[in-house]
Amino acid sequence: IILEEEEPYWLVERELELLEQGFTNKSEKELAEYKKRFIFLLETQTNIFSRFQSLYTFLKASLQKEQVDLPAAIPALNRQYMAQENQAVEKIRSACKDCLEGQKMELALLGIKHDYYDWEAELEWSGQVAAMLEKLAENGFLIKEGSARLFKANEAANLEQARAYLNLKPDYEVPAAILVNSKGDSLYLLRDIAYSIKKSDDYQVDRIFNVIGKPQQLFQIQLNLALRAINRTDIANKLTHLSYEYLELKDTQASMSGRRLRYVTPLEIYQKTREAVIETFLKERNYPQKEKEEIAHTVAVGAIKYSIIAVGLMRKMIFDPEEVISLTNNTSPFIQYAFARSQNILEKTNDFLWNEQIANALPSLGNEEEWLLLRSLAKLPAVIKKAAEEIKLELVCNHLFSIANLFNKFYEVHRVLDAPTEGLVKARLALTFATG
């Protein structure tokens, strides 16, 4: 492997020594391990360099200048933070706040905001995390291995109603969970036990949905069991893991990983979708620039949110900006187009108002296209109820798509404003209004 000076990867001291020695006195196993690690780092760093060149160059120069041992420095800084050392707290919170502000700005593009943010470390500083360990030990669910502490998750799984609530088979053995590592650092699971209590008690909620990816499934089972083990079954029975598969952007690096800076941001998705809207629908339109931008924003946001919801939580999605704005598939623009069509009809009449005369005209709707649309509209409350109960919002999307299709067929076959009788005009206007 020949590396040019300007390439992103740089060799560490141990690797330079290996090169000077010509890899002599190394076993095949050692060489294979070195090669595997080298290729992994080369690919990772090249990928980061290709996406964040200025940031990467800055970090590379800083690390080379200061000779920072990152694997040692990061855990040390984290321990200083957990020990509430002022400088460490200031450093970490400053970085976190910068990241959070960026995330807030990106989510705001999609009309998304959160009401509360909590600092995880404050649970530890308040003593609530240590109290969880004490309670687990007191109830006989803790294993001590040197400085490490493990939770006997499988024993907790045999507590009353635990397996039934979590849908665990009788012979499934839940692995023990590490709460504190061998260096005495508390891990996520231990802190999440205390956090679950805070969420339930502080906010007085009826249900708690932990929205976190499918790879965290075991972790969420262990968390639920830990709450039962400390006699907080009331909270465990409120918890639902809202699991989901990951989204990937078409033609980008697959298998997302936050630690390797390999991920898709809301901003990237928004920008690509907005560009696709402009290119597909607005480029040739003679609209003022400001209006074009407003339309592009509205259509892009609708297309993004709808496409993610419509695919369902448990199906992996390859996000294609061209596909999510299609006017022929199950997309937000397809439904928006049908809506616009309904409003165009209504705009040609005086303000539509429901009254007894219109209600009396409805029996004149007798064609197949009219009745299929009418029956589909009547099912909407039941669909919404089922979607809410099962947390399957895609059911609503699929139903809206069906309604839009049925309305388009109705529109193609039947005249609304030019219907043969006044009663039929009123009835079809009512159907158009209800559809919109």
C-alpha positions as CSV (number, residue, x, y, z in Angstrom):
1,I,0.0,0.0,0.0
2,I,1.5,3.3,-1.1
3,L,0.3,6.4,0.8
4,E,0.7,9.9,-0.7
5,E,1.4,12.8,1.6
6,E,-1.9,14.5,0.9
7,E,-4.0,11.4,1.6
8,P,-6.2,11.7,4.8
9,Y,-4.8,8.7,6.6
10,W,-1.7,9.1,8.7
11,L,0.5,6.5,10.3
12,V,1.0,6.2,14.0
13,E,4.3,5.5,15.6
14,R,3.8,1.7,16.0
15,E,3.0,1.5,12.3
16,L,6.0,3.5,11.3
17,E,8.2,1.1,13.3
18,L,6.6,-1.9,11.5
19,L,7.3,-0.3,8.1
20,E,10.9,0.3,9.0
21,Q,11.3,-3.3,10.2
22,G,9.7,-4.5,6.9
23,F,7.2,-6.5,9.0
24,T,10.0,-9.0,9.8
25,N,9.5,-11.4,12.8
26,K,5.8,-11.1,12.6
27,S,3.5,-14.2,12.4
28,E,0.8,-14.5,9.8
29,K,-1.8,-14.0,12.5
30,E,-0.2,-10.7,13.6
31,L,0.1,-9.5,10.0
32,A,-3.6,-10.4,9.3
33,E,-4.7,-8.5,12.4
34,Y,-2.6,-5.5,11.4
35,K,-3.9,-5.5,7.8
36,K,-7.6,-5.8,9.0
37,R,-7.1,-2.8,11.4
38,F,-5.2,-0.8,8.9
39,I,-7.9,-1.2,6.2
40,F,-10.6,-0.4,8.7
41,L,-9.0,2.8,9.7
42,L,-8.1,3.8,6.2
43,E,-11.6,3.3,4.9
44,T,-13.1,5.0,7.9
45,Q,-10.9,8.0,7.7
46,T,-11.2,8.3,3.9
47,N,-14.9,8.3,4.2
48,I,-14.9,11.0,6.9
49,F,-12.4,13.1,4.9
50,S,-14.6,12.9,1.8
51,R,-17.6,14.3,3.7
52,F,-16.1,16.7,6.2
53,Q,-12.7,17.7,4.7
54,S,-12.1,21.0,6.6
55,L,-13.1,19.5,9.9
56,Y,-11.0,16.4,9.3
57,T,-7.9,18.5,8.3
58,F,-8.3,20.6,11.4
59,L,-8.6,17.6,13.7
60,K,-5.7,15.8,12.1
61,A,-3.4,18.9,12.5
62,S,-4.5,19.4,16.1
63,L,-4.0,15.7,17.1
64,Q,-0.6,15.5,15.4
65,K,0.6,18.8,17.0
66,E,-0.6,17.9,20.5
67,Q,0.1,14.2,20.3
68,V,-3.2,13.3,22.1
69,D,-3.8,9.7,23.0
70,L,-7.5,9.7,22.3
71,P,-8.3,6.2,23.6
72,A,-6.9,7.3,27.0
73,A,-7.9,11.0,26.9
74,I,-11.6,10.5,26.3
75,P,-12.4,8.1,29.2
76,A,-10.2,10.3,31.4
77,L,-12.2,13.4,30.4
78,N,-15.5,11.5,31.0
79,R,-14.4,10.5,34.5
80,Q,-13.5,14.1,35.3
81,Y,-16.9,15.2,34.1
82,M,-18.7,12.6,36.2
83,A,-16.6,13.8,39.2
84,Q,-18.0,17.3,38.5
85,E,-14.5,18.8,37.8
86,N,-15.4,22.3,36.6
87,Q,-13.1,22.4,33.5
88,A,-14.4,19.1,32.3
89,V,-18.0,20.0,32.9
90,E,-17.5,23.3,31.0
91,K,-15.8,21.5,28.0
92,I,-18.3,18.7,27.7
93,R,-21.4,20.8,28.2
94,S,-20.2,23.5,25.7
95,A,-19.7,20.8,23.1
96,C,-23.1,19.2,23.8
97,K,-24.9,22.5,23.6
98,D,-23.3,23.3,20.2
99,C,-24.5,19.9,18.9
100,L,-27.9,20.3,20.4
101,E,-28.4,23.7,18.8
102,G,-27.5,22.3,15.4
103,Q,-30.0,19.4,15.9
104,K,-32.7,21.8,17.0
105,M,-32.2,23.9,13.9
106,E,-32.3,20.9,11.6
107,L,-35.4,19.4,13.2
108,A,-37.1,22.8,13.1
109,L,-37.0,22.5,9.3
110,L,-39.4,19.6,9.6
111,G,-41.5,21.3,12.2
112,I,-40.3,19.1,15.0
113,K,-39.4,20.3,18.5
114,H,-39.0,18.7,22.0
115,D,-40.4,20.2,25.1
116,Y,-37.7,19.0,27.6
117,Y,-34.0,18.2,27.6
118,D,-32.4,16.4,30.5
119,W,-28.7,16.1,31.5
120,E,-28.0,12.4,32.1
121,A,-25.1,13.2,34.4
122,E,-27.3,15.0,36.9
123,L,-28.9,11.7,37.8
124,E,-25.5,10.4,38.9
125,W,-24.6,13.6,40.7
126,S,-27.8,13.6,42.6
127,G,-27.1,10.1,44.0
128,Q,-30.1,8.5,42.2
129,V,-27.9,6.2,40.1
130,A,-26.1,4.9,43.1
131,A,-29.4,4.3,44.8
132,M,-30.4,2.0,41.9
133,L,-27.4,-0.2,42.5
134,E,-28.1,-0.4,46.2
135,K,-31.7,-1.4,45.6
136,L,-30.8,-4.1,43.2
137,A,-28.2,-5.5,45.6
138,E,-30.7,-5.3,48.5
139,N,-33.2,-7.3,46.4
140,G,-30.6,-9.9,45.4
141,F,-30.3,-9.1,41.7
142,L,-26.7,-7.8,41.6
143,I,-23.5,-9.7,40.8
144,K,-20.2,-8.3,42.0
145,E,-17.1,-9.0,40.0
146,G,-14.2,-6.8,41.3
147,S,-15.2,-3.2,40.5
148,A,-17.8,-4.4,38.0
149,R,-21.5,-4.8,38.8
150,L,-23.9,-7.0,36.7
151,F,-27.7,-7.3,36.8
152,K,-29.3,-10.8,37.1
153,A,-31.7,-10.1,34.3
154,N,-32.9,-13.7,33.8
155,E,-33.9,-14.0,37.5
156,A,-35.9,-10.8,37.1
157,A,-37.6,-12.2,34.0
158,N,-39.2,-14.9,36.3
159,L,-40.9,-12.2,38.4
160,E,-44.7,-12.2,38.1
161,Q,-46.1,-11.1,34.7
162,A,-42.6,-10.0,33.4
163,R,-42.3,-12.6,30.6
164,A,-46.0,-12.0,29.6
165,Y,-45.6,-8.2,29.4
166,L,-42.3,-8.5,27.4
167,N,-43.6,-11.4,25.3
168,L,-40.6,-13.6,26.3
169,K,-40.7,-17.3,25.7
170,P,-40.5,-19.5,28.9
171,D,-37.2,-21.0,27.8
172,Y,-35.6,-17.7,26.7
173,E,-32.6,-16.8,29.0
174,V,-32.1,-13.1,29.3
175,P,-28.3,-12.4,29.5
176,A,-26.9,-10.6,32.5
177,A,-26.4,-6.9,31.9
178,I,-23.3,-4.9,32.8
179,L,-24.3,-1.9,34.9
180,V,-20.8,-0.8,36.0
181,N,-17.6,-1.7,34.1
182,S,-14.4,-3.1,35.5
183,K,-13.0,0.5,35.9
184,G,-16.0,1.5,38.0
185,D,-17.8,3.6,35.4
186,S,-21.6,3.4,35.3
187,L,-23.1,2.4,31.9
188,Y,-26.2,3.5,30.1
189,L,-28.5,0.8,31.5
190,L,-27.9,1.8,35.1
191,R,-28.5,5.5,34.4
192,D,-31.6,4.6,32.4
193,I,-33.2,2.9,35.3
194,A,-33.0,6.1,37.3
195,Y,-34.1,8.1,34.2
196,S,-37.2,5.9,33.7
197,I,-38.3,6.7,37.3
198,K,-37.7,10.5,36.6
199,K,-39.7,10.4,33.4
200,S,-42.6,8.6,35.1
201,D,-42.7,10.4,38.5
202,D,-41.7,14.0,37.4
203,Y,-43.9,14.2,34.4
204,Q,-46.8,12.1,35.7
205,V,-47.3,10.2,32.5
206,D,-49.6,7.2,31.7
207,R,-47.3,5.7,29.1
208,I,-43.6,6.0,28.2
209,F,-42.4,5.3,24.7
210,N,-38.6,4.8,24.4
211,V,-38.0,5.6,20.7
212,I,-34.8,3.8,20.0
213,G,-33.5,1.6,17.2
214,K,-33.9,-2.2,16.8
215,P,-30.3,-3.0,17.9
216,Q,-31.3,-1.8,21.4
217,Q,-34.0,-4.5,21.8
218,L,-32.2,-6.5,24.4
219,F,-31.2,-3.4,26.3
220,Q,-34.8,-2.3,26.6
221,I,-35.8,-5.8,27.9
222,Q,-33.1,-5.6,30.5
223,L,-34.2,-2.0,31.5
224,N,-37.8,-3.2,31.9
225,L,-36.7,-6.1,34.1
226,A,-34.4,-3.9,36.2
227,L,-37.4,-1.7,37.1
228,R,-39.3,-4.8,38.2
229,A,-36.3,-5.9,40.2
230,I,-36.4,-2.7,42.3
231,N,-40.1,-3.0,42.9
232,R,-41.2,-0.4,40.3
233,T,-43.4,-2.7,38.2
234,D,-45.8,0.3,37.9
235,I,-43.3,2.0,35.7
236,A,-42.2,-1.2,33.9
237,N,-45.8,-1.6,32.8
238,K,-45.9,1.9,31.3
239,L,-42.8,1.3,29.2
240,T,-43.0,0.5,25.5
241,H,-39.9,0.1,23.3
242,L,-40.9,1.9,20.0
243,S,-38.3,0.1,17.9
244,Y,-37.4,1.1,14.3
245,E,-35.1,0.2,11.5
246,Y,-32.6,2.7,10.2
247,L,-33.0,5.0,7.2
248,E,-30.2,5.3,4.6
249,L,-29.9,7.9,1.8
250,K,-29.7,6.5,-1.7
251,D,-26.1,6.5,-3.2
252,T,-24.4,7.1,0.1
253,Q,-22.3,5.0,2.4
254,A,-24.4,2.2,3.9
255,S,-24.5,0.9,7.5
256,M,-24.7,4.0,9.6
257,S,-22.4,4.5,12.6
258,G,-22.3,7.7,14.7
259,R,-18.8,6.9,16.1
260,R,-17.4,6.8,12.5
261,L,-19.3,9.9,11.5
262,R,-21.2,7.8,9.0
263,Y,-24.8,9.0,9.1
264,V,-27.5,10.9,7.3
265,T,-28.7,14.2,8.8
266,P,-32.2,15.7,8.5
267,L,-30.5,18.7,6.7
268,E,-29.0,16.5,4.0
269,I,-32.4,14.8,3.4
270,Y,-34.2,18.1,3.4
271,Q,-31.7,19.8,1.0
272,K,-31.8,16.9,-1.5
273,T,-35.6,16.6,-1.4
274,R,-36.0,20.4,-1.8
275,E,-33.7,20.4,-4.8
276,A,-35.7,17.5,-6.3
277,V,-38.9,19.4,-5.9
278,I,-37.5,22.5,-7.6
279,E,-36.0,20.5,-10.4
280,T,-39.1,18.4,-11.0
281,F,-42.0,20.8,-10.4
282,L,-40.9,24.4,-10.3
283,K,-37.9,25.0,-12.6
284,E,-40.0,25.9,-15.6
285,R,-42.8,27.6,-13.6
286,N,-43.0,31.4,-13.9
287,Y,-43.5,32.0,-10.2
288,P,-41.8,34.6,-8.1
289,Q,-38.6,33.2,-6.5
290,K,-40.0,33.6,-2.9
291,E,-43.1,31.6,-3.8
292,K,-41.0,28.9,-5.4
293,E,-39.0,28.6,-2.2
294,E,-42.1,28.4,-0.1
295,I,-43.7,25.7,-2.3
296,A,-40.4,23.7,-2.4
297,H,-40.1,23.9,1.4
298,T,-43.7,22.8,2.0
299,V,-43.7,19.9,-0.5
300,A,-40.2,18.7,0.7
301,V,-41.2,18.6,4.3
302,G,-44.4,16.8,3.6
303,A,-42.7,14.3,1.3
304,I,-40.0,13.5,3.9
305,K,-42.2,13.0,6.9
306,Y,-44.9,11.1,5.0
307,S,-42.4,8.8,3.3
308,I,-40.8,7.8,6.7
309,I,-44.2,7.2,8.3
310,A,-45.7,5.4,5.4
311,V,-42.9,2.7,5.2
312,G,-43.6,1.7,8.8
313,L,-41.2,1.5,11.8
314,M,-39.8,-2.0,11.1
315,R,-38.9,-1.8,7.4
316,K,-35.5,-0.5,6.4
317,M,-35.8,2.5,4.1
318,I,-33.5,3.6,1.3
319,F,-34.5,7.3,1.0
320,D,-34.6,8.4,-2.6
321,P,-35.5,12.1,-3.0
322,E,-36.9,11.5,-6.6
323,E,-39.1,8.7,-5.4
324,V,-40.6,10.4,-2.4
325,I,-42.0,13.3,-4.5
326,S,-43.4,11.0,-7.2
327,L,-47.0,11.8,-8.4
328,T,-47.7,8.1,-9.1
329,N,-46.7,6.3,-5.9
330,N,-47.9,6.4,-2.3
331,T,-46.3,9.8,-1.5
332,S,-47.3,13.1,0.1
333,P,-47.3,15.0,-3.2
334,F,-49.7,12.4,-4.7
335,I,-52.1,13.1,-1.8
336,Q,-51.4,16.9,-1.9
337,Y,-52.2,16.9,-5.6
338,A,-55.6,15.1,-5.0
339,F,-56.3,17.6,-2.2
340,A,-55.5,20.6,-4.5
341,R,-57.8,19.1,-7.1
342,S,-60.7,19.0,-4.6
343,Q,-60.1,22.6,-3.5
344,N,-60.0,23.8,-7.1
345,I,-63.5,22.4,-7.5
346,L,-64.8,24.0,-4.3
347,E,-63.3,27.4,-5.2
348,K,-65.5,27.5,-8.3
349,T,-68.6,27.6,-6.0
350,N,-69.8,29.9,-3.3
351,D,-68.4,29.0,0.2
352,F,-69.5,25.5,0.8
353,L,-71.5,25.0,3.9
354,W,-73.0,21.8,5.2
355,N,-76.8,22.1,5.7
356,E,-79.9,19.9,5.7
357,Q,-80.6,20.4,2.0
358,I,-77.2,18.9,1.2
359,A,-77.7,16.1,3.6
360,N,-81.0,15.3,1.9
361,A,-79.2,15.2,-1.5
362,L,-76.8,12.5,-0.5
363,P,-79.0,9.5,-1.4
364,S,-78.6,10.6,-5.0
365,L,-75.0,9.3,-4.9
366,G,-75.5,5.9,-6.5
367,N,-72.5,5.2,-8.8
368,E,-69.8,2.7,-7.9
369,E,-67.0,5.4,-7.8
370,E,-69.1,7.5,-5.5
371,W,-69.9,4.7,-3.1
372,L,-66.4,3.3,-3.0
373,L,-65.1,6.8,-2.0
374,L,-67.9,7.3,0.5
375,R,-67.3,3.9,2.2
376,S,-63.6,4.6,2.3
377,L,-64.2,8.0,4.0
378,A,-66.5,6.3,6.5
379,K,-63.7,3.9,7.6
380,L,-61.3,6.7,8.6
381,P,-62.2,6.9,12.3
382,A,-61.7,3.1,12.7
383,V,-58.3,3.3,10.8
384,I,-57.1,6.1,13.1
385,K,-58.2,4.2,16.2
386,K,-56.3,1.0,15.0
387,A,-53.2,3.1,14.1
388,A,-53.2,4.7,17.5
389,E,-53.7,1.4,19.4
390,E,-51.0,-0.5,17.5
391,I,-48.7,2.5,17.0
392,K,-48.8,1.8,13.2
393,L,-49.1,5.2,11.6
394,E,-48.5,3.7,8.2
395,L,-52.2,2.5,8.4
396,V,-53.3,6.1,8.1
397,C,-50.9,6.8,5.2
398,N,-52.1,3.8,3.3
399,H,-55.8,4.8,3.9
400,L,-55.1,8.4,2.7
401,F,-53.4,7.0,-0.4
402,S,-56.5,4.8,-1.0
403,I,-58.8,7.8,-0.6
404,A,-56.8,9.9,-3.0
405,N,-56.8,7.1,-5.6
406,L,-60.6,6.7,-5.3
407,F,-61.2,10.4,-5.5
408,N,-59.1,10.7,-8.7
409,K,-61.1,7.8,-10.3
410,F,-64.4,9.6,-9.2
411,Y,-63.1,12.9,-10.7
412,E,-62.2,11.3,-14.0
413,V,-65.5,9.6,-14.5
414,H,-68.1,12.1,-13.0
415,R,-68.7,15.8,-13.4
416,V,-69.2,17.6,-10.1
417,L,-70.3,21.2,-11.0
418,D,-71.9,20.0,-14.3
419,A,-73.9,17.1,-12.8
420,P,-77.3,16.5,-14.4
421,T,-79.4,17.6,-11.4
422,E,-79.0,20.3,-8.7
423,G,-79.3,17.6,-6.0
424,L,-76.5,15.6,-7.5
425,V,-74.3,18.7,-7.8
426,K,-74.8,19.3,-4.1
427,A,-74.2,15.7,-3.2
428,R,-70.9,15.5,-5.2
429,L,-69.8,18.8,-3.8
430,A,-70.3,17.3,-0.3
431,L,-68.3,14.3,-1.3
432,T,-65.5,16.5,-2.7
433,F,-65.5,18.6,0.5
434,A,-65.4,15.6,2.8
435,T,-62.6,14.1,0.8
436,G,-60.5,17.3,1.1
